[in-house]
Amino acid sequence: MTIANLAIPVCAVMIDPAPEFSLPEPTPVLGLMEVDAVEDALNRSRASVYRYANTDPYQLNLPYNPKRLNPEIRAHHTDPLLFHPSEVARFAKEVLKIKQVTIEVQNRAPDPTQDLLAEILLELKSIHQTLRDRS
């Protein structure tokens, strides 16, 4: 099974004919994969990804299950399922028995919304520091 030249905006897990398993440096929170990215990376249907996922409609954040695809911790049941690329690679290798798995983390293109949010965060920190200095 081979997936070649898969371009997913944040990151990708690709089946590669390389003889070894390789992991990049730890990925940032923005490097998490959504269901669509996992679907493309594993070459499985959306329904399959949801069947593989360790979720329950009545319980949020189930304990780790090595036979399931474990999503990242969610604060609310309406939050989207996000998966760490290493978890997707582990699942592909150990559960789906795909022998060679390579994780490629691709940087996002600069996003004006993220830049604006960073500026707002800096301003809020400045206001917080000013208020703390006055106390």
C-alpha positions in Angstrom: 0.0 0.0 0.0 1.6 3.3 -1.0 0.4 6.9 -0.9 2.7 9.2 -2.8 3.0 13.0 -2.9 0.2 13.6 -0.4 0.0 17.3 0.5 -2.0 18.0 3.6 -1.8 21.6 4.8 -0.6 20.9 8.4 0.9 17.4 8.4 0.7 14.0 6.8 1.2 10.4 7.7 2.3 8.6 4.6 2.9 5.0 3.8 6.4 5.0 2.3 8.6 2.2 0.8 11.5 3.3 3.0 12.8 0.4 5.1 12.7 2.3 8.4 10.2 4.1 10.7 11.1 7.7 11.3 9.6 10.4 13.5 10.3 14.1 13.3 10.8 16.5 16.2 7.8 16.8 18.4 5.0 18.5 16.6 3.3 21.7 17.9 -0.4 21.7 18.8 -1.1 23.2 15.4 0.4 20.0 13.9 -2.6 17.9 14.9 -4.6 16.1 12.2 -8.3 16.4 11.6 -10.4 13.5 10.5 -10.0 14.4 6.8 -6.2 14.3 7.0 -6.3 11.0 8.8 -8.7 9.7 6.1 -6.3 10.7 3.3 -3.2 9.5 5.2 -4.6 6.0 5.9 -6.4 5.8 2.6 -9.6 4.8 4.4 -13.1 6.2 4.3 -14.4 8.8 6.8 -16.7 6.2 8.3 -13.7 3.8 8.9 -11.7 6.6 10.7 -14.7 7.2 13.0 -15.0 3.4 13.6 -11.2 3.2 14.4 -11.4 6.2 16.8 -11.5 5.6 20.5 -14.7 7.7 21.2 -18.0 7.2 22.9 -21.1 9.4 22.6 -21.7 9.3 26.3 -18.2 9.8 27.7 -15.6 12.4 26.8 -11.9 11.5 26.7 -11.8 7.8 27.1 -8.7 6.1 28.6 -6.0 5.1 26.1 -6.8 2.0 24.1 -3.9 0.5 22.1 -6.2 -1.2 19.7 -8.0 2.0 18.7 -7.0 5.4 17.2 -6.8 7.6 20.2 -7.8 11.3 19.7 -6.3 14.2 21.6 -8.1 15.4 24.7 -11.2 17.5 24.1 -12.7 20.1 26.4 -16.2 19.7 25.1 -18.1 17.0 23.1 -18.6 19.5 20.2 -14.8 20.0 19.7 -13.6 18.3 16.6 -11.6 15.1 16.8 -7.9 15.8 16.4 -5.2 13.2 16.2 -1.5 13.5 16.8 0.6 12.4 13.8 2.6 9.9 15.9 -0.7 8.3 17.1 -1.9 7.9 13.5 1.5 6.3 12.6 1.3 4.0 15.6 -2.2 2.9 14.7 -1.2 2.3 11.0 1.8 0.3 12.0 0.5 -1.7 15.0 -3.2 -2.2 14.3 -3.5 -1.9 10.5 -0.2 -3.8 10.1 1.3 -1.3 7.6 5.0 -2.1 7.7 6.7 1.2 6.7 5.2 4.4 8.0 6.8 7.8 7.7 5.5 11.0 9.3 6.1 14.3 7.5 5.2 17.5 9.3 4.7 20.4 7.0 4.7 24.0 8.2 1.5 26.0 7.5 1.6 28.9 5.2 1.5 32.3 7.1 -2.1 33.0 8.2 -3.2 36.6 8.7 -5.8 35.4 11.3 -3.1 33.7 13.4 -0.9 36.9 13.1 -3.8 39.0 14.3 -4.5 36.7 17.2 -0.8 36.7 18.2 -0.9 40.5 18.3 -4.1 40.5 20.4 -2.5 38.1 22.8 0.6 40.4 23.1 -1.7 43.3 23.8 -3.7 41.4 26.4 -0.4 40.3 28.1 0.7 44.0 28.2 -2.6 45.1 29.7 -2.4 42.2 32.3 1.1 43.3 33.2 0.1 46.9 33.6 -2.8 46.0 35.8 -0.6 43.8 37.9 2.0 46.5 38.3 -0.7 48.9 39.6 -1.8 46.5 42.3 
